[in-house]
Amino acid sequence: MADEKDDYPAHVATYTSFNKLVTFTVLWIILLLVSMALGLIAHLSLLALVLGVGGSVALLIGFAVLS
């Protein structure tokens, strides 16, 4: 029984970090799809490039700072 109490903080930390990873991945995929739609469908390639690169950097910085 003592092992279960010792493992709980490790499980919570793993669960939290996995949730952050999944959230980052979903947001990044949505960002890429929006950038691709702007570039291919709307023919706004410069805006798509700026949004894709800037959004990726913002996501990386945001998740690095918030974790």
QUITA-V600063 format. One record per backbone hydrogen bond with DSSP energy under -0.5 kcal/mol. CO is the residue of the C=O (numbers start at 1). NH is the residue of the N-H. E is the energy in kcal/mol with one decimal. If there is no record, write none. Layout:
[[CO NH E] [CO NH E]]
This chain:
[[1 5 -1.1] [2 6 -1.5] [3 7 -1.7] [4 8 -1.0] [5 9 -0.5] [7 11 -2.3] [8 12 -2.4] [9 13 -2.2] [10 14 -2.2] [11 15 -2.6] [12 16 -2.4] [13 17 -2.3] [14 18 -2.2] [15 19 -2.1] [16 20 -2.0] [17 21 -2.0] [18 22 -2.4] [19 23 -2.4] [20 24 -2.5] [21 25 -2.3] [22 26 -2.5] [23 27 -2.4] [24 28 -2.4] [25 29 -2.3] [26 30 -2.2] [27 31 -2.2] [28 32 -2.3] [29 33 -2.4] [30 34 -2.4] [31 35 -2.3] [32 36 -2.5] [33 37 -2.3] [34 38 -2.4] [35 39 -2.2] [36 40 -2.9] [37 41 -1.8] [37 42 -1.7] [38 44 -2.6] [44 48 -2.3] [45 49 -2.4] [46 50 -2.5] [47 51 -2.7] [48 52 -2.6] [49 53 -2.6] [50 54 -2.6] [51 55 -2.2] [52 56 -1.8] [53 57 -2.3] [54 58 -2.4] [55 59 -2.6] [56 60 -2.4] [57 61 -2.7] [58 62 -2.8] [59 63 -2.6] [60 64 -1.8] [61 65 -2.5] [62 66 -2.4] [63 67 -0.9]]
